[in-house]
Amino acid sequence: MPKFTELACEVFDFLEDEYGFVIKETKNTRNGGHVMYVNTNKGVALEISYEFLDAFVFMFVYKLVNGEIRENSYPITEDSQITRFDFNYVLSKETEMRPAYEYGADSVFYDEENGLRNYMTESANRLRDYGSKFLRGDFSQMPLVEDAIKRRVREYNAERDRSK
């Protein structure tokens, strides 16, 4: 079976072919790995990562700041500028990806030979179908993403405070 980064570069090759991204970094780890794609002309980067324990392909979209990848500053507050978000945040409940194990042992994601490829392909298809604006550097939906992230932080903090 190919390593995660080899498979990711194959499955997500449309990022280079259709959107002008270049691969900035690839790294395999014992628990998965990641591939970082960057398009400085469009002001966007995308990190594809996989954690075997989570059984999930994370697709983190970055809005470049002065042509550079910047992580969000933590803790996130109402005044925070969000520069990185999980692509799954912009998907509806019906279209968001779930961990592979939630699809059940009979799903194509459990195929012994091609399960990871199948799962990554489905993730890539959703990125292609629902993420083209971000991939082209159109961040007009960013205020909605920021609001959703900040709302989740507020809800988490309120729940944490109630349980003290």
C-alpha positions in Angstrom: 0.0 0.0 0.0 1.4 3.5 -0.9 2.3 5.8 1.9 -0.2 8.5 2.8 1.6 11.3 1.1 2.0 9.4 -2.2 -1.7 8.6 -2.2 -2.7 12.1 -1.2 -0.6 13.6 -4.0 -2.3 11.3 -6.5 -5.9 11.8 -5.3 -5.6 15.5 -4.9 -3.6 16.1 -8.1 -6.5 18.3 -9.4 -5.3 21.0 -7.0 -2.2 21.4 -9.1 -3.8 20.7 -12.5 -7.0 22.8 -12.1 -6.1 25.4 -9.5 -2.4 26.1 -9.8 -1.3 24.9 -6.4 2.2 23.6 -5.7 3.2 21.2 -3.1 5.2 22.9 -0.4 5.7 20.0 2.0 5.0 16.3 2.4 5.5 14.3 5.5 4.6 10.7 6.5 4.4 9.8 10.2 3.7 6.6 12.0 0.1 7.8 12.5 -0.6 9.2 9.1 0.9 12.3 7.5 0.2 15.6 5.7 0.7 17.4 2.4 0.8 21.2 2.2 -0.4 22.8 -1.0 0.1 26.5 -1.7 -1.1 29.0 -4.3 0.5 32.3 -3.5 -1.0 33.9 -6.5 -4.5 33.3 -5.2 -3.6 33.8 -1.5 -4.6 30.3 -0.3 -3.1 27.2 1.0 -4.5 23.8 1.8 -3.2 21.2 4.2 -4.4 17.6 3.7 -3.7 15.4 6.7 -4.7 12.0 8.0 -4.6 10.5 11.4 -5.1 6.8 11.5 -6.6 7.0 15.0 -9.2 9.5 13.9 -9.8 7.7 10.6 -10.4 11.1 9.1 -8.9 13.2 6.3 -8.6 16.8 7.6 -8.5 19.5 4.9 -7.4 22.8 6.5 -7.8 25.9 4.3 -5.5 28.8 5.0 -6.1 32.4 3.9 -2.5 33.6 3.3 -1.4 36.7 5.1 1.1 38.7 3.1 1.8 35.5 1.1 2.5 33.4 4.2 0.8 30.6 6.0 -0.3 31.7 9.4 -1.9 29.6 12.1 -4.8 31.0 14.1 -3.9 32.8 17.3 -5.2 31.0 20.4 -7.3 31.4 22.4 -9.8 32.4 19.8 -11.8 35.4 20.9 -14.4 37.7 19.3 -11.6 39.9 18.0 -9.5 37.0 16.5 -8.7 37.0 12.8 -9.3 33.5 11.5 -6.7 32.4 8.9 -7.1 28.6 9.1 -10.2 26.5 9.2 -11.3 22.9 8.7 -13.0 22.7 5.3 -15.7 20.4 6.9 -17.0 23.6 8.7 -18.4 24.9 5.4 -20.2 21.8 4.5 -23.8 21.0 5.5 -24.5 18.1 7.9 -25.6 16.1 4.8 -22.4 16.7 2.9 -19.7 16.8 5.6 -17.3 13.9 5.9 -17.4 11.7 9.0 -14.7 9.5 10.3 -14.4 6.3 8.2 -15.6 4.1 11.0 -18.9 5.9 11.1 -19.8 4.5 7.7 -19.7 1.0 8.9 -17.7 -2.1 8.2 -19.5 -2.8 4.9 -18.6 0.6 3.4 -16.0 0.9 0.6 -13.9 2.8 3.1 -13.1 -0.6 4.8 -11.9 -2.3 1.7 -8.6 -3.9 2.7 -6.8 -2.9 -0.4 -8.4 0.5 -1.4 -10.2 1.7 1.7 -8.0 4.7 2.4 -7.9 5.6 -1.3 -11.7 5.4 -1.5 -12.1 7.6 1.6 -9.5 10.1 0.4 -11.2 10.2 -3.1 -14.6 11.0 -1.5 -13.0 13.8 0.6 -11.3 15.2 -2.6 -14.7 15.0 -4.4 -16.4 17.1 -1.7 -13.5 19.6 -1.8 -13.8 19.8 -5.6 -17.7 20.1 -5.5 -18.1 22.5 -2.6 -14.7 24.3 -2.2 -14.0 25.8 -5.5 -14.4 29.4 -4.3 -11.8 28.9 -1.6 -9.5 27.0 -4.0 -9.7 30.0 -6.3 -8.8 32.4 -3.5 -12.4 33.7 -3.1 -12.8 34.2 0.7 -16.2 36.1 0.4 -17.7 33.4 2.7 -15.0 33.9 5.3 -17.2 36.1 7.6 -19.6 33.1 7.9 -16.8 30.7 8.6 -15.4 33.1 11.3 -18.8 33.4 12.9 -19.2 29.7 13.0 -15.8 29.1 14.6 -16.3 31.8 17.1 -19.8 30.5 17.9 -18.4 27.0 18.6 -15.8 28.6 20.9 -18.5 30.5 22.8 -20.6 27.4 23.1 -17.6 25.3 24.3 -16.6 27.9 26.8 -20.2 28.2 28.1 -20.5 24.5 28.5 -17.1 24.3 30.2 -18.2 27.1 32.6 -21.4 25.3 33.4 -19.7 22.1 34.3 -17.3 23.7 36.8 
